[in-house]
């Protein structure tokens, strides 16, 4: 790396900077890094000297990133993460059979994939540390960009196109209104209308604009999710359980709601949920991500996902 006055920037110093930026205080960062506070201070001061600008404003015992620090942080995180991935690759890691794999799952994929993925990893890759994070699409995309995740399986209709994101292994699953088998609308003897549906509580996770347009196109303005949905949660399992225990109607992927039955509608909804594997396009992939890709491909075949 470039040297100024005999000083040489190192990945260790970049790692010190990233940890300090995340914790926001020298005392906590020094403890997390197993350093003395003066040693951490010297490391950061040396980094600031070589980079030619202050990374932090000192605010008493607390610190805050300067605008320059914010810009450097994004690049430092990428360098540190890439170095760690290279280190793992260099150690062999048995083609990803050991190490850590950090995966984000949004609501629908979380309900579908969390348990079978953990069972597969526990049985076939017991030395691989699998970390699953759950959250809505926006939160998980932020976590991916902050390089706290290696990949995420998301509702791709809710992912805004961006040059830094790569979407692969997209798949669709039948979706629609689902209810208990003994629900009054199942006993109608005819397809339900949107007016029939609106007589009951409707539960859903946040829906994309595309899904909203489909609903409004089928059933008119009264099917706008902003008005139609009365029970909202980021967790698919929560809204499915509500429908199992009540006469609420849930709007989700059929496969995510075992024990519930699709409600026949007039006109038919004929909707799908669309999911995909999202990664950072310019980041070196974690070695173990290959295992997830192969497992997901097999899961899609077994479950008939388009």
C-alpha positions in Angstrom: 0.0 0.0 0.0 1.1 3.6 -0.5 3.4 4.9 2.2 3.6 8.5 3.6 6.4 9.5 5.9 7.3 5.9 6.5 3.7 5.0 7.6 1.9 2.2 5.9 -1.9 1.7 6.0 -2.9 -1.9 6.9 -6.0 -4.0 6.9 -5.7 -4.2 10.6 -6.1 -0.4 10.9 -9.1 -0.5 8.5 -10.7 -3.1 10.7 -10.0 -0.9 13.8 -11.7 1.9 11.9 -14.8 -0.2 11.0 -15.3 -1.5 14.5 -14.9 2.0 16.0 -17.4 3.5 13.5 -19.9 0.8 14.4 -19.5 1.0 18.2 -19.2 4.8 18.4 -16.8 5.0 21.3 -13.1 4.3 21.8 -13.6 2.5 25.1 -16.1 -0.1 23.7 -14.1 -0.5 20.5 -10.8 -1.0 22.3 -12.4 -3.7 24.4 -14.0 -5.4 21.4 -10.6 -5.4 19.6 -8.6 -6.5 22.7 -6.5 -3.3 22.5 -5.6 -0.6 24.9 -7.4 2.7 24.2 -4.1 4.5 23.5 -3.1 1.8 20.9 -6.5 2.2 19.2 -6.1 6.0 19.2 -2.6 5.7 17.6 -4.0 3.3 14.9 -6.8 5.7 14.0 -4.6 8.8 14.0 -2.1 7.0 11.7 -4.9 6.1 9.4 -6.2 9.7 9.3 -2.7 11.0 8.6 -2.2 8.7 5.6 -5.7 9.3 4.2 -5.3 13.0 4.6 -8.5 13.9 6.6 -10.3 13.4 9.9 -12.5 10.3 10.1 -14.2 11.3 13.3 -15.4 14.3 15.2 -14.8 14.0 18.9 -17.9 14.8 21.0 -16.8 14.3 24.6 -16.6 10.6 25.2 -18.5 9.9 22.0 -17.5 10.2 18.5 -19.3 10.8 15.1 -18.1 10.1 11.6 -17.2 13.1 9.5 -18.6 13.3 6.0 -15.1 12.1 4.8 -15.4 9.2 7.4 -18.7 8.1 6.0 -17.2 7.9 2.5 -14.2 6.0 3.7 -16.3 3.6 5.8 -18.1 2.1 2.8 -14.8 1.3 1.1 -13.2 0.1 4.3 -16.0 -2.4 5.0 -15.7 -3.8 1.5 -11.9 -4.2 1.8 -12.1 -5.8 5.2 -14.9 -8.2 4.1 -13.1 -9.1 0.9 -9.9 -9.7 2.9 -11.8 -12.0 5.2 -13.3 -13.9 2.3 -9.9 -14.2 0.7 -8.4 -15.4 4.1 -11.1 -18.1 4.3 -10.5 -19.2 0.8 -6.8 -19.3 1.4 -7.3 -21.6 4.3 -9.1 -24.0 2.1 -12.3 -24.2 4.0 -13.0 -27.5 2.3 -14.9 -25.8 -0.5 -17.1 -23.9 1.9 -17.8 -26.9 4.2 -16.6 -24.9 7.2 -16.7 -21.2 8.0 -19.8 -18.9 8.3 -22.7 -18.2 6.0 -24.9 -15.2 6.8 -28.3 -15.3 5.0 -31.2 -12.9 5.1 -34.7 -14.1 4.6 -37.7 -11.8 4.1 -41.2 -12.8 5.3 -42.3 -15.3 2.7 -38.9 -17.0 2.1 -38.4 -17.1 5.9 -41.6 -19.1 6.4 -40.7 -21.4 3.5 -37.0 -21.9 3.8 -35.8 -21.3 7.4 -36.5 -24.8 8.8 -35.6 -27.0 5.8 -32.4 -25.0 5.3 -31.3 -25.4 8.9 -32.1 -29.1 8.8 -30.0 -29.5 5.7 -27.1 -27.6 7.1 -27.2 -29.4 10.4 -27.2 -32.8 8.7 -24.9 -32.3 5.8 -22.6 -29.4 6.9 -22.4 -29.6 10.7 -19.2 -27.5 10.9 -20.6 -24.6 8.8 -22.0 -21.8 10.9 -25.3 -20.7 9.4 -26.7 -17.4 10.6 -30.2 -16.5 9.4 -31.5 -13.0 9.7 -35.2 -12.2 9.3 -36.6 -8.8 8.3 -38.4 -6.9 5.7 -36.9 -6.4 2.2 -35.6 -2.8 2.8 -33.9 -3.8 6.1 -32.2 -6.8 4.5 -31.0 -4.9 1.5 -29.4 -2.4 3.8 -27.8 -5.2 5.8 -26.5 -6.7 2.5 -25.0 -3.4 1.4 -23.4 -3.0 4.8 -21.9 -6.4 4.2 -23.5 -7.9 7.4 -25.1 -10.5 5.1 -23.6 -12.7 2.4 -26.9 -13.0 0.5 -30.6 -12.7 1.0 -33.7 -14.5 -0.4 -36.3 -11.7 -0.9 -39.6 -10.8 -2.6 -37.9 -9.5 -5.7 -40.9 -7.4 -6.7 -40.0 -5.2 -3.7 -36.3 -4.8 -4.7 -35.6 -1.6 -6.5 -33.3 -2.1 -9.5 -29.7 -1.1 -8.6 -26.3 -1.6 -10.3 -24.8 -3.0 -7.1 -27.4 -5.8 -6.7 -27.4 -9.1 -8.5 -30.6 -11.2 -8.5 -30.5 -14.9 -9.4 -32.5 -18.1 -9.0 -35.8 -16.3 -9.1 -38.9 -18.5 -8.6 -42.6 -18.1 -8.4 -45.2 -19.7 -6.1 -49.0 -19.6 -6.4 -50.4 -17.0 -4.1 -53.9 -15.7 -3.2 -56.5 -15.5 -0.5 -56.4 -18.4 2.0 -58.7 -19.4 4.8 -59.5 -22.2 7.2 -61.2 -25.3 5.6 -64.3 -24.6 7.7 -64.4 -20.9 6.8 -68.0 -19.6 5.9 -66.7 -18.4 2.5 -65.6 -22.0 1.6 -69.2 -23.2 2.3 -70.8 -20.6 -0.1 -71.1 -23.1 -3.0 -69.8 -20.5 -5.4 -66.6 -18.4 -5.9 -66.4 -15.5 -3.4 -66.5 -11.9 -4.6 -64.3 -9.1 -3.3 -67.4 -7.9 -1.4 -67.6 -11.2 0.4 -63.9 -11.1 1.3 -64.1 -7.5 2.6 -66.7 -8.6 5.2 -63.8 -10.3 7.1 -60.4 -9.2 8.5 -57.7 -9.5 5.9 -54.1 -10.2 7.0 -51.0 -9.7 4.9 -47.3 -8.8 5.0 -46.3 -5.6 3.2 -47.1 -5.9 -0.5 -45.2 -4.5 -3.4 -46.6 -1.8 -5.7 -46.9 -4.5 -8.5 -49.1 -6.7 -6.4 -51.2 -3.7 -5.4 -51.7 -3.0 -9.1 -52.7 -6.6 -9.8 -55.3 -6.5 -7.0 -56.8 -3.2 -8.1 -56.9 -4.4 -11.7 -58.8 -7.5 -10.7 -61.2 -6.1 -8.1 -61.2 -2.4 -8.4 -60.1 0.4 -6.0 -61.6 -1.3 -3.0 -58.9 -4.0 -3.3 -56.1 -1.4 -2.7 -54.0 -3.1 0.0 -53.6 0.2 1.9 -57.4 0.1 2.6 -58.2 -3.6 2.3 -55.6 -5.1 4.6 -56.6 -4.7 8.2 -54.0 -7.0 9.9 -50.4 -6.3 8.9 -47.2 -8.0 10.0 -43.7 -8.5 8.6 -43.9 -12.2 9.6 -45.8 -14.5 7.3 -46.0 -17.2 10.0 -47.8 -14.7 12.3 -50.6 -13.8 9.8 -51.0 -17.5 8.8 -51.5 -18.5 12.5 -54.1 -15.7 12.9 -56.0 -17.2 9.9 -55.8 -20.7 11.5 -57.3 -19.5 14.7 -60.0 -17.1 13.3 -62.1 -16.3 10.3 -59.5 -13.8 9.1 -58.4 -14.2 5.4 -54.7 -14.2 4.7 -53.1 -13.1 1.4 -49.9 -15.0 0.9 -48.2 -17.8 -1.0 -50.1 -21.1 -0.8 -46.9 -23.0 0.2 -46.4 -20.7 3.2 -49.7 -21.5 4.7 -50.0 -25.3 5.5 -53.5 -26.1 6.9 -55.2 -23.3 5.0 -57.0 -23.7 1.7 -57.1 -21.3 -1.3 -60.3 -19.3 -1.5 -62.1 -19.5 -4.9 -62.5 -16.0 -6.2 -64.6 -14.4 -8.9 -62.8 -13.2 -10.9 -59.9 -15.5 -10.2 -56.8 -13.8 -8.8 -54.2 -16.1 -10.5 -51.4 -14.4 -8.6 -47.9 -15.5 -7.7 -45.3 -14.6 -5.1 -41.9 -14.0 -6.8 -38.7 -14.6 -4.8 -35.0 -14.6 -5.7 -31.5 -14.8 -4.3 -29.9 -11.3 -4.0 -26.2 -10.6 -3.6 -23.8 -7.7 -4.1 -22.7 -7.7 -7.7 -19.1 -6.5 -7.0 -18.4 -8.4 -3.9 -16.4 -11.6 -3.7 -18.8 -14.3 -2.6 -18.4 -16.3 0.6 -17.1 -19.8 -0.3 -20.1 -21.4 1.5 -22.6 -19.5 -0.7 -22.2 -22.3 -3.3 -23.8 -24.7 -0.8 -26.9 -22.4 -0.5 -27.2 -22.1 -4.3 -27.1 -25.8 -4.8 -29.5 -26.5 -1.9 -32.0 -23.8 -3.2 -31.9 -25.3 -6.7 -32.8 -28.7 -5.2 -35.6 -27.2 -3.0 -37.1 -25.5 -6.1 -37.3 -28.8 -8.0 -38.7 -30.7 -5.0 -41.4 -28.1 -4.5 -42.3 -27.5 -8.1 -41.5 -23.8 -8.0 -41.5 -22.2 -11.4 
